[in-house]
Amino acid sequence: MSDSVIIIGITLVYLIMVLVVGLRARGQSSSSLEGYVAGGRHVGVVILFFILGAEIFSAFAFLGTPGWAYQHGAPAFYILAYLSLVPITIWALGPRVAKLGRERGYLTQGDMIADHYRSKPLGMLAGIIGVVALVPYLTIQIAGAGLLFQAATDGMVPFWLGGLLAFVVVAAYVFCSGLSGIGWTNLVQGVMMIAIAWFLGLAISERLYGGVGEMFTQLQQQAPEYLTMPGATGMGWGYFSTAVLVSAFGGAMWPHLFMKFYSADSGKTLRKVSVFYPLYAYLLVPLLFIGFAGILAFADSPLERADTVLLKMVMEVANFSPWVIGLMLSGALAAAMSTGANLAHTAAIVLVRDVMGPTVMKGASEKTTVSVTRWSVLGLSLAAYLIALLNPGSLVMILLTAYGVIIQLFPMVIGALFLPRLRRASVMAGALIGSLAFLLMEFVWSSPLGWHAGVWAMLLNVAAVAAWQQLSHASHNGLRVPDTSSH
């Protein structure tokens, strides 16, 4: 039996197991809109921890994280820097969002925005921005799965087929089971990928260098530029710092994060999750080890694509058995599929409820809405799969681009939660100006000072909101009728 056949066999067994778990999670609640979207609003601490943790452990984690450590060195620690801020987001926003959702029946971020500002167009705008940002994020997961299959099977399973297998499994259980299927599969996959990540990180360092400490000692002697800022490729403090800010504040705006807040059984549950959430960030450490291990391993023949460093280390340098490679592939696929399930589920709900709901599906029954949402899971997943076939570039850069888009929702969301005086016209103008500015700086012009374009766009967004607020206030005062009554 060839090595590739063993690897494929292990992986297929794993995929079938995940599919069975996801399909068996389907219950009565999955047939109602609230059950399909929010799990009946009674998700507890353990399941919620793994659902939210899946936002970190994705294809980005298993491929992008070691890839950036290999390519840049120290700047890769921006990932740990911004993840340290995520618990603050969960603690500050989560209970408030969950309470509003329970009281007013919100199921999406757009529901909250449209209701607070009394503006369906604003809810639609939030939905459009959400879908535009979510599809590239989903593309990362499918592209990552394709890369994993292709490399781990030595091309026996090509990129297009590997991505298709992951897409079909995820789409099937999300289609049938909604959030319940996502929760239980994420629990299984979370345990799997955590164990695999730590095993690989420690085993590779031990096999090649005699341990993690010795690895960094050799790096310090032979390639010290990888251990200090601005890193081996000259990434400035400006981009590093602004990437942390965009990721931290943008991460708080993801529509799937809000939907998980709605699913919690209480605000107390969310605060418990925020306390334990940093454990997931800690589990990215071994994946960084793998990237640093590759710096000296490939010093004489640099990799064409940094995202493949984990695969190359496992298969070509450390010389693990095909059984270990099969488990590695299963663990990495667990990361891609757990996040992909969350993203496909959210993107479909946002598209149907926030964008199509007030327009082409106005007045549709709950049964019809659930049905269209299920099919939208397949449609959006297929769109992401087709984009992935174009073989996009760095997974980290794709993710940072998605963050630059989604962060433009920040003023309108904060206004809906904490600043009731913000006007709908102000936040709409800010979101439109910020989104346009980001796209221009990302794809047409260069970002000033080498900063992440999302920060400049966010500053323009906030400036537009402030200016519009002032103009609205001045206009309101100017049109006010003087009080002529006697005193």
Steps between C-alpha positions, in 0.01 A plus 500: 500500500650835395546791740251716312230233526552477879481879532186523288339211691559662840369834375186353342420316822534829685279687251230234527514518881455879494214472252321242719543715814373807316196325355409328828494841671192590301199539728156652501648844564684491166169527313412839654681818403613576855615140550688486169668837560550526877459145631190602694710750703607238753862421404715444810859579594682196356336495156515881474872494589572264210271685259671833573841334507443376146532862387871476592589143410434511129698433185654836580632358828645176364641643177514879529643523852807279440529657155538850642744383767708337225482799266524794740613369838411714804219701329292179503440568869244760394260204503548441871489875565157553350357177640585623849245778443215272386389407857438870567264504202308196623478637855393852399271433205379142543255528794350822362449348154358176645254693720375713209470195278293310755272796575441614142543182299817599314667227298759701308718804547290675235183438706647699788625782278177532300286501815714746698530755220147433369652444157472184290740642238766534771443139604536400134825696470638320807392171344668575168826599672478183709456268202776678302740437791380148583539348152880560481530362855313188390721481191804471730358186658423330169834600346676375812324163476602470136864577578501250785360214293725569204820513702423221747406252225785602269250616241286183498214721623538824298428847638155523340386163636634559851319832525186338360501218757522744792236726343254213453536366856463842664214611277312173566488521879451879511217461247327238713581589861582872520667619820444169680711316243768769514519483880546125531740466208707789633528323833634185329724693263625735771639214708654347187680810376627606843665162553649494149633858522691440823630162389637638173645817651696314767591194291640700206709721729633193680583303183678783323666696779475302822226718647334841477768678703782363284308600187484864607865491607602393151273763346659767716844394376423445132202722414448757778301730272204262534487552877486878515271763355452598222573138409675343204294678235515847656138524615476834675355564843229701325357205309550263793316728745218591263452133403448426871245783531308406185489134600394573860227754426401339170475164674236649729284583197473160332133407446564141610630625835173684562297196405691290751428766764128460423527122544638518857268393781604804708741793527672315785585217258664746261711652777616151602597431139695829486705389801603172336525634145874586518569126524429479129758771429751307709442202274629694200847499656603154369398603149733799527775256608455312172544818297817597687631144457466538124722807481825306533362180346435678169780756518670364186182446296227746606140395449306658215192525720543567871155353582633152419771497767307276743434244227861503380634465853275204581543314173849581372714610793379324817419179307195397698321175417193513273282427805624819667462694174142374471423618854670834426285544190188414701592751772571777250178422313317519833623857533390597149165325519399623847549863399357441154180365653458813714564729204271320253221493760535870581544626143184319388292635789626856454434488124146367540386690809679835463537543123222294339250520788405867458498471118430190290387290798285758670210326674644149455394238754740359758501163321598667173769706670658192659489317166661788306763536773593133471543529123695824542752302710565287191505798262744713699722202576511423128591862423785486753615168350512649150702798628736257675564326167664822384773406751511831691817625668602512866224379733602758760474787252155384388388497862646844571312633196175355633565666838551835325150473356313378808651761735302768316194383697660611828337848543147382419526197730642698792230761441229233516639359825635798693456835316129554429554857374676388184274557200437243231609739223831558680594134542384415148718774352793387712464133397474584129795742504713266710427195282570687177821649640623158613437338163677783320804488731512121487468454125574836332718727714770427756411540866679806653792432737478128427212459746222246453246669271218404736625745764499797261158398373374472859632849581317639196190309608506651850576848359203474264272390786617792717464754217153377407392512864613864523327594175180330610513673837563840340223447244259393773576809709478728199151378412371504857201734544568759776286472810273813498285403794492732799724423792 
